[in-house]
Amino acid sequence: MSDALRAAREQDHAEAARREAFLTSVLASSTDCIKVLDLDGRLTFMSEGGQRVMEVSDFNAIAGCPWPDFWEGAGNTEARAAIADATRGASRSFVGVADTMAGAKRWWHVAVSPIRGIDGSVERILSVSRDISELRASEDERDRFVRLAENSTDFIGMAGLDGRIWYLNDAGRRMVGLQDADIGHLFAEDFFPPDQADFVATVVRRAVDRQGRWEGELAFRHFRTGEIIPILYAAFPLTDHEGRVIGFGTVTRDFRERKRAEEQLRMMNGELAHRLKNVLAVVQSIAHQTLHRAADPVSASHDLSARLGALGAATDVLTSSSWRAVDLHALSEQALAPHGRLGHRIFLDGPALTLRAEVAVALALALHELATNAVKYGALSKDGGTVTLRWTVEQRPGGADFVLRWKEAGGPVVTPPTRTGFGSILIERSLRSHFGGRATIDYRPDGLRFELEAPYALAIADDARHAAG
């Protein structure tokens, strides 16, 4: 053999060795799992890099094993179909789940293709598997976010750096009246009333850039009706997979119900304050009149305690109805029950009526005074004496009147008092003032009579008036 031929052959061997070393290095450094199968689908080769990603410590332990057996469920079916296609000279790819040899579950993208011989026939099969578990997890996370956004009752939207809307969920569309509307021409500032749009474009945007988030109370405008919608607005940046800010997102909560509740609470607190002032004024009047007219400190203390107790009982009834209105029968029972047995010596008779809160306290105190007087001097001071409280609605030429009558019977002979006491003042003057009608006491010898006559509209609450109408 000539020196030139020997040199050429040695150069060919060296080139082949370099190519083999290069391919071996590529196979060793690749993060793909590169495998060679025979035509029956059994493993004959696996790259070093493939053994690492598949966590194979000894390839000889799995050499010759059927490759489809490493796959689960649909992946097993796909693997068998890919081998069948490759033996016929066709390529095929699929995505499936397979465990590493250490038992770690992984998602793989697999490409299977035929390896042909010199004569062109299929001699072996190449399988290249790439671990896509992280990508699959991010896709699952994205799908989970989409599901959460679509099912959320909050307004969820996304916009680009220029403010143009990318995405708006169904709840957001409903909130601002954009159902089935094209939102591609809208910008984030379009959702706010003019006096807030500049604030969002400047202050909110800068806060998100500097601090990564902004949250506060603002308002949306309804695109169809123009309604101003109070909201809790939260804005945050949107980034791509490399961390670059590509837009802004928002999760916004409709605050209309909360604002209505706050307004209702404010009105209730104002009404409660008003009622409390009225009650305190009544307490002051009771204390002044009682102490001013008392014969001695003991009787003053007793009378004041009793009257304040009656006032407390009346406010209990009012509190149970949120200070709106009071059932007349319930109020009468509360005021009279401590003074005698209802249905035995004290009788109540009248239709179901609901008193206005403004007059209920005055009537409760008057009934207490009438009953106290009856126990001390009137029908309830003697066995067999009775009291009847009856109320009616009587039609008059000028409209309906509410009429309430107190009648005592079976007690001692009644004589008119020599001086006007607190009870008489409360009964006649207070009721006349509160009810806007007539209140009179008649000291008949056979029993005290009291009559209250007032315009129905001033005494009875709206719901009862409507029911009566």
Salt bridges, closest charged atoms under 4 A:
ASP3 OD1 - ARG6 NH1 3.02
GLU15 OE1 - ARG18 NH2 2.39
ASP32 OD2 - ARG130 NH2 2.76
ASP38 OD2 - ARG42 NE 3.20
ASP40 OD2 - ARG42 NH2 3.27
ASP69 OD1 - ARG80 NH2 3.32
GLU72 OE2 - LYS105 NZ 2.97
GLU78 OE1 - ARG92 NE 3.40
ASP85 OD1 - ARG88 NH2 2.56
ASP85 OD2 - ARG92 NH1 2.87
ASP99 OD1 - LYS105 NZ 3.51
ASP131 OD2 - ARG106 NE 3.41
GLU141 OE2 - ARG144 NH2 2.79
ASP143 OD1 - ARG142 NE 3.70
ASP154 OD2 - ARG253 NH2 2.72
GLU189 OE2 - ARG205 NH2 3.54
GLU215 OE1 - ARG213 NH2 3.03
GLU217 OE1 - LYS259 NZ 2.83
GLU227 OE2 - ARG256 NH1 3.26
ASP240 OD2 - ARG244 NE 2.97
GLU242 OE2 - HIS241 NE2 3.70
GLU242 OE1 - ARG244 NH1 2.75
ASP254 OD2 - ARG256 NH2 2.54
GLU257 OE2 - ARG260 NH2 2.58
GLU262 OE2 - ARG258 NE 3.15
GLU262 OE1 - LYS259 NZ 3.62
GLU263 OE2 - ARG266 NH2 2.52
GLU271 OE2 - ARG275 NH2 2.66
ASP303 OD1 - HIS302 ND1 3.51
ASP303 OD1 - LYS376 NZ 3.65
GLU333 OE2 - HIS329 ND1 3.41
ASP349 OD2 - ARG390 NE 2.90
GLU358 OE2 - ARG275 NH2 3.62
GLU358 OE1 - ARG356 NE 3.87
GLU369 OE2 - ARG307 NE 2.60
GLU394 OE1 - ARG396 NH2 2.27
GLU394 OE2 - ARG405 NH1 3.38
ASP401 OD2 - ARG396 NH1 3.21
ASP442 OD2 - ARG444 NE 2.96
ASP446 OD2 - ARG449 NH2 3.46
GLU451 OE1 - ARG405 NE 2.96
GLU451 OE2 - ARG438 NH2 2.63
GLU453 OE2 - ARG396 NH1 2.67
GLU453 OE1 - ARG438 NH2 2.96
ASP462 OD1 - ARG465 NH2 2.14
